[in-house]
């Protein structure tokens, strides 16, 4: 009896509920592509760019061929540069830095907007993060 009731209910819903299909035009597709591009970082987007922390105490300068320099301010107020190589995760949401001394750190990339801002959060220590803004030399 229960099975018969559910069969009748399903038949009623299928015949009485209007179904509206919507189409997807070029603008809809472009909106999705733009949204995905905001979430994923590519090598081309980082190549030859500079990003500074919002408090201006550190700077990531990405060069070509997956290399760059990390600048930070030491205790005496001097800027210190450290060369690095980097690789992006296959999903475009993580970046691994290998410093010239051999140490390696992986960061997740959050709140990325191309040539505007991003946040790098250390994958092993969520208390280490960098809020970065794109820096364009004037």
C-alpha positions in Angstrom: 0.0 0.0 0.0 2.8 2.4 0.9 4.6 1.7 -2.4 1.4 2.4 -4.3 0.9 5.7 -2.5 4.5 6.8 -3.3 4.1 5.8 -6.9 0.9 7.9 -7.2 2.6 10.9 -5.4 5.6 10.7 -7.8 3.3 10.6 -10.8 1.3 13.5 -9.6 4.4 15.6 -8.9 5.9 14.8 -12.3 2.7 15.8 -14.2 1.7 18.8 -12.1 5.0 20.6 -11.4 6.1 22.9 -14.1 9.7 22.5 -15.1 11.5 25.6 -16.4 14.7 25.1 -18.4 17.1 28.0 -18.8 19.7 28.5 -21.4 23.3 29.5 -20.9 24.6 32.2 -23.2 28.2 33.5 -23.8 27.9 36.0 -21.0 27.0 33.3 -18.5 30.0 31.2 -19.6 32.3 34.2 -19.4 31.1 35.0 -15.9 31.9 31.5 -14.7 35.4 31.7 -16.4 36.1 35.0 -14.7 35.0 33.6 -11.3 37.3 30.5 -11.7 40.2 32.8 -12.8 39.8 34.8 -9.6 40.2 31.6 -7.5 43.2 30.0 -9.3 46.7 31.4 -9.6 48.8 30.7 -12.7 52.5 31.0 -13.3 51.9 33.7 -15.9 50.0 35.8 -13.4 52.9 35.7 -10.9 55.8 36.1 -13.3 57.4 39.5 -13.0 55.1 40.8 -10.3 55.7 42.2 -6.9 53.4 41.8 -3.9 53.9 43.6 -0.6 52.3 42.9 2.8 49.7 45.4 3.9 51.9 46.5 6.8 54.8 46.9 4.3 57.2 44.6 6.3 57.7 42.0 3.6 57.7 41.7 -0.1 57.5 38.8 -2.6 59.1 39.6 -6.0 58.3 36.9 -8.5 60.7 36.7 -11.5 60.7 34.4 -14.5 61.3 30.7 -14.5 59.7 30.1 -11.1 62.3 32.2 -9.2 62.0 35.2 -7.0 63.2 37.1 -4.0 61.6 37.5 -0.6 62.4 40.7 1.3 61.7 41.2 4.9 62.7 43.8 7.5 65.1 42.4 10.2 65.3 43.6 13.9 67.6 46.4 13.0 65.2 47.8 10.4 67.3 46.6 7.4 65.7 45.0 4.4 67.0 41.4 3.9 66.5 39.5 0.6 66.3 35.8 0.3 66.2 34.0 -3.1 63.6 31.4 -3.7 62.2 29.0 -6.3 58.5 28.3 -6.2 55.9 25.8 -7.6 52.2 26.1 -7.7 49.9 23.2 -6.7 48.1 21.5 -9.6 44.8 23.0 -8.4 46.2 26.6 -8.4 45.4 27.2 -4.7 48.7 26.4 -3.1 52.3 27.5 -3.5 55.5 25.9 -2.3 58.6 28.1 -1.7 62.1 26.6 -1.5 64.5 29.1 0.0 68.2 29.3 -1.0 69.1 27.7 2.3 67.1 24.6 1.4 64.1 25.1 3.6 60.7 24.6 2.1 57.3 26.0 3.0 53.9 25.5 1.5 51.2 28.1 1.7 47.5 28.0 0.7 46.5 30.9 -1.5 43.3 32.5 -0.3 41.2 35.5 -1.4 43.1 35.8 -4.6 42.2 38.6 -7.1 44.6 38.9 -10.0 46.9 41.9 -9.8 45.0 43.2 -6.7 45.4 41.1 -3.5 45.9 37.6 -2.0 46.5 36.0 1.3 49.2 33.3 1.8 48.6 31.1 4.8 51.3 28.6 5.9 49.8 25.1 5.5 51.6 23.9 8.6 51.2 26.9 10.8 47.9 28.9 10.3 49.4 31.7 12.5 51.9 32.5 9.8 50.2 34.3 7.0 50.9 37.2 4.6 48.1 39.6 3.5 49.5 40.9 0.2 48.6 43.6 -2.3 49.9 43.9 -5.8 52.6 46.5 -6.1 53.1 48.3 -9.4 56.2 50.4 -9.8 55.3 54.0 -10.8 
